[in-house]
Structures are given as C-alpha cells and as structure tokens.
C-alpha cells in the first residue's frame, strides 16, 4: 500500500548512474523502480497529468525503458500494472546482455477514493484465496502470456509490490506449471496466515510451528486417504525449479511469515522430521478445508523454492517496513538465502 504523499516524498536510486546488470543490488533497484512507475502512472491518471506534466516517466526512462502499455482494470479504469521494453543506447553494448527485454510490473494498493474500492476487493480476494478468479488477474495473466510468446521467457521479468506481488506470484506460478520459468521480483508479498514470526519468544514460536506442521500434515494425509484423487504433491514439485526473489522486511506483518515458512523447513530437517514438513509446507489448514469441500485449494503463498532476502535495516514503523522505496536504498543491511524444495 502506498499513499500519494509516500509516492512523491521519495526519490529513486540516484546513486546508480550506470546499471550493472550483473549486480543483484542494481537488478533489485531497477525492478522496484519499474513497479513504482506503475504506482505513479495511476496517480497521474487520477489527477489527469499527461505529457510533460506526468510524474511517472522518469521512473523507467532513467534506466532506458520505454512504456509499452499500461494494464488497466476494466472495473474502475485504474492502471494496476505496466509493460516496459528495454531500449539500450546500442544493441552492440555487451554490458546490457543480462538486462531483460521486457518487464511486467504490478503496483499494490493505493488508498485513494478513486482506486481503494477495487484494490480493497482484490486484497479481500487474496485472503479468501480467490485472486485467480478476478478479472484483474485475468488481464494480468493474458499480458504475461502474450509477452512470453513474443519474447523468450529468459528475456522477461515479473515484478510487483504487496497486492502487485501477489498478482506476480500467481502469474509466475501459472507459467512455471507449464515449464516456463520467469525471473520474478516480489516486494513485500502478502502471506495469508497468523503472524507467528512476530512472536518474540523463540521457543513459543517454534512450538507453534511444530504443532501446526503436524496438524497440517495429518489433515493432508487423512484427506488424501479419504479422497481417491491426486493431492497437490505433483504440481507443487513441478514448481520447485522456479525460484522467485522474495524481498521481506521482518517488521512487516503482511509478508514476514515467509521467513518462518522457509526457515522452519530447515529446523524440521534437523529434528529428523523433514518428511512431515515437506507434506505440511505444500498445504495450509484453510486450503485443506477448502479441498475437502471440493473448492480450490492452492493457497497463493505456498512456494516450494525461493531466493529470500531480508532487510534487517531499522524500520521504525509499518509504513517504512512495508514501503517499496526501501528496496533501492544504497545502505541496506540485507541477508539472503536460497531455499529449494525436496
């Protein structure tokens, strides 16, 4: 979520005067700025700023991208995403060979009267595991499929923040299920669960997670035995080669549970019950109940693999912890780890 004041009180990564496309900090910063461009494009639309009056273009032009098209929600005519095409100064410049040809970026919720109703409805759909049924996601999915058809998947990035990260997650998962792996940048992606990670007492936190793993695995095993149909095992394993980049702030309760979700796997392996956790990690209690009722049961936040980056820099309030602008700062204290399912 980003207010208009937040959007215009910040500046981009001015310390990056020349992009090193092999540098993870530069790649992360560019992806975040292109998402910011989608935010500002919608605010430009709301305030009827066009041409030279528009504030959005510098967010992509600085990195030699052109706006190919905006993604518009038919329900309220809001711009919820953008497709950018990279236009280097010279096609013979070897330094840009690691740059993406296209980037599809999705913004998060904007709490203004023009967009909050529809954005809020999408947020509710995430909580209810219904994002895949929304018209906005259908538009996003078609856009991603069209871009991948026009260019090789290795030339395409997906990026999103908050609500936009949820859209990018689902689009990336759908493509991965068809064998197409897209480099994906997910900033503060929502994890629909009780915020166990915020509990300070490590023993209490681990106890809750262990109990939850055994309950989830038990329910999953019982449901599999009760129903003569396939469980998510195969589709979950199919996703393991897709390794999205998750950017998480531990002080942000919307996304912080991803930290425990992945770190708990290693803990359970050390306890000698990794098999229980491998079953639990691909299910959720809510999803299992939905499956028992014959409804969709693939919660958005369940991911087999990820490159998870934590921002351990001080975050005095939620606005900073959940803000997109933290991810292009030059002075971040980051900690990254890659997790693979199996």
GIKA-V628973 format. One record per pair of residues at least 4 apart in sequence whose ideal C-beta (glycine too) atoms are under 6 Angstrom apart, sorted by the first residue. I is the first residue (numbers start at 1). J is the second residue. D is the distance in Angstrom with one decimal. If there is no record, write none. Layout:
# GIKA-V628973
I,J,D / I,J,D
This chain:
# GIKA-V628973
1,108,5.7 / 1,109,4.4 / 2,6,4.8 / 2,7,5.7 / 2,39,5.6 / 3,111,6.0 / 4,43,5.6 / 5,9,5.7 / 7,39,5.6 / 7,40,5.8 / 10,325,4.4 / 12,33,5.2 / 13,29,4.6 / 13,328,4.1 / 15,330,4.8 / 16,26,6.0 / 19,26,5.1 / 20,26,5.1 / 21,98,3.8 / 21,99,4.6 / 22,98,5.5 / 28,327,5.9 / 29,328,3.9 / 30,63,5.2 / 31,159,4.2 / 31,185,3.9 / 32,324,5.8 / 32,327,4.3 / 32,328,5.0 / 33,59,5.2 / 34,60,5.8 / 34,84,5.7 / 34,103,5.2 / 34,105,4.4 / 34,159,6.0 / 35,105,4.6 / 35,159,5.2 / 35,161,4.9 / 36,59,5.1 / 36,324,5.9 / 37,56,5.3 / 37,59,3.6 / 37,60,4.8 / 38,81,5.4 / 38,82,4.6 / 38,105,5.1 / 38,107,4.0 / 39,107,4.5 / 40,55,5.3 / 40,56,4.0 / 41,56,4.3 / 41,79,4.9 / 42,78,5.6 / 42,79,4.2 / 44,49,4.2 / 44,54,4.6 / 44,55,5.9 / 44,56,5.2 / 45,79,5.6 / 46,114,4.7 / 49,53,4.4 / 49,54,4.8 / 50,54,5.9 / 57,61,5.1 / 58,62,5.6 / 60,65,4.0 / 60,84,5.4 / 64,87,5.5 / 64,88,5.8 / 65,84,4.2 / 65,86,5.5 / 66,85,5.2 / 66,87,5.2 / 68,83,4.3 / 68,85,4.7 / 69,83,5.0 / 70,79,4.7 / 70,82,5.4 / 71,80,5.7 / 71,81,3.6 / 71,139,5.9 / 71,143,5.7 / 72,79,5.8 / 73,78,5.0 / 73,80,5.2 / 73,118,5.9 / 73,136,4.9 / 75,118,5.2 / 76,118,4.5 / 78,115,4.6 / 81,105,6.0 / 81,106,4.2 / 82,105,5.4 / 83,104,5.4 / 84,103,4.6 / 85,102,5.6 / 86,99,5.3 / 86,101,5.7 / 88,93,5.6 / 88,96,4.5 / 100,155,5.9 / 100,157,4.3 / 101,151,5.1 / 101,155,3.6 / 102,147,5.1 / 102,151,5.7 / 102,156,5.0 / 103,157,4.4 / 104,144,5.6 / 104,158,5.5 / 105,159,4.5 / 106,160,3.8 / 106,164,3.2 / 106,167,4.6 / 106,168,5.5 / 107,164,4.8 / 108,161,4.6 / 108,162,3.1 / 108,163,4.3 / 108,164,4.9 / 109,119,4.1 / 109,163,5.0 / 110,115,4.8 / 111,116,5.1 / 115,119,5.3 / 116,120,5.5 / 122,163,5.7 / 123,163,6.0 / 125,130,4.2 / 125,131,4.9 / 125,134,5.4 / 126,131,5.2 / 126,166,5.1 / 126,190,5.7 / 127,192,5.5 / 129,299,5.5 / 131,137,5.5 / 131,170,5.8 / 132,137,5.9 / 132,170,6.0 / 137,141,6.0 / 137,167,6.0 / 140,167,5.1 / 140,171,5.8 / 141,171,5.6 / 144,171,4.7 / 147,156,5.6 / 148,153,5.2 / 148,156,5.7 / 151,155,4.4 / 151,156,5.9 / 153,180,4.8 / 153,182,5.3 / 156,182,5.5 / 157,183,5.1 / 158,168,4.5 / 158,172,5.4 / 158,182,5.3 / 158,184,4.3 / 159,185,4.2 / 160,164,3.3 / 160,165,4.0 / 160,167,5.7 / 160,168,3.5 / 161,165,5.6 / 161,187,4.2 / 161,188,6.0 / 161,324,4.6 / 162,188,5.2 / 165,186,4.3 / 165,187,5.7 / 165,189,3.7 / 166,190,5.4 / 166,300,5.9 / 168,184,5.9 / 169,186,5.9 / 169,189,5.8 / 169,300,5.9 / 170,300,5.8 / 172,182,5.6 / 172,184,4.5 / 172,244,5.8 / 175,180,4.3 / 175,182,5.6 / 176,181,5.8 / 176,239,5.0 / 176,242,3.7 / 177,238,5.8 / 181,242,4.9 / 184,244,4.0 / 185,245,5.1 / 186,244,5.5 / 186,246,5.0 / 187,247,4.8 / 187,324,5.7 / 187,327,5.6 / 188,252,5.7 / 188,255,4.6 / 188,322,5.4 / 189,255,5.5 / 190,254,5.2 / 191,255,5.7 / 191,257,4.1 / 191,258,5.2 / 191,301,4.5 / 192,301,5.9 / 193,257,4.9 / 195,253,4.4 / 196,205,5.9 / 196,208,5.5 / 196,260,5.8 / 197,256,4.4 / 197,257,5.1 / 197,259,5.3 / 197,260,4.5 / 198,253,5.9 / 199,204,5.7 / 199,205,4.4 / 209,264,4.9 / 212,216,6.0 / 213,276,5.8 / 213,277,5.4 / 213,280,4.2 / 216,280,4.1 / 216,283,5.4 / 216,285,5.7 / 217,276,4.7 / 217,279,4.3 / 217,280,4.4 / 219,288,4.8 / 220,279,5.5 / 220,283,4.7 / 223,227,5.9 / 223,288,5.8 / 223,292,5.9 / 224,231,5.0 / 232,236,4.9 / 232,282,5.4 / 236,282,4.1 / 236,304,5.6 / 239,304,5.0 / 240,304,4.2 / 240,305,5.1 / 240,341,4.3 / 240,342,5.9 / 243,305,4.7 / 243,307,5.5 / 244,306,5.6 / 245,307,4.8 / 246,258,5.8 / 246,306,5.0 / 246,308,4.8 / 247,309,5.1 / 247,327,5.6 / 248,255,5.1 / 248,258,5.3 / 248,259,6.0 / 248,310,5.4 / 249,311,4.7 / 249,315,5.8 / 249,321,4.4 / 250,256,5.2 / 251,315,4.3 / 251,321,3.9 / 252,256,5.5 / 252,321,4.1 / 252,322,4.6 / 254,322,6.0 / 257,261,6.0 / 259,263,5.9 / 260,264,5.4 / 262,308,5.7 / 262,339,4.6 / 265,277,5.4 / 268,273,5.3 / 268,274,5.5 / 268,277,3.7 / 269,274,4.0 / 277,281,5.7 / 282,302,5.9 / 283,287,5.9 / 283,288,5.6 / 284,299,4.8 / 287,297,4.5 / 287,299,4.6 / 290,295,4.3 / 290,297,4.7 / 291,297,3.4 / 304,341,3.3 / 305,339,6.0 / 305,340,4.9 / 305,341,5.4 / 306,339,5.4 / 307,338,4.8 / 308,337,5.8 / 309,334,5.5 / 309,336,4.4 / 310,335,4.8 / 311,326,5.9 / 311,332,5.8 / 312,333,4.5 / 312,335,5.8 / 313,332,5.3 / 313,333,4.6 / 315,320,4.7 / 315,321,4.0 / 318,322,5.7 / 319,323,5.9
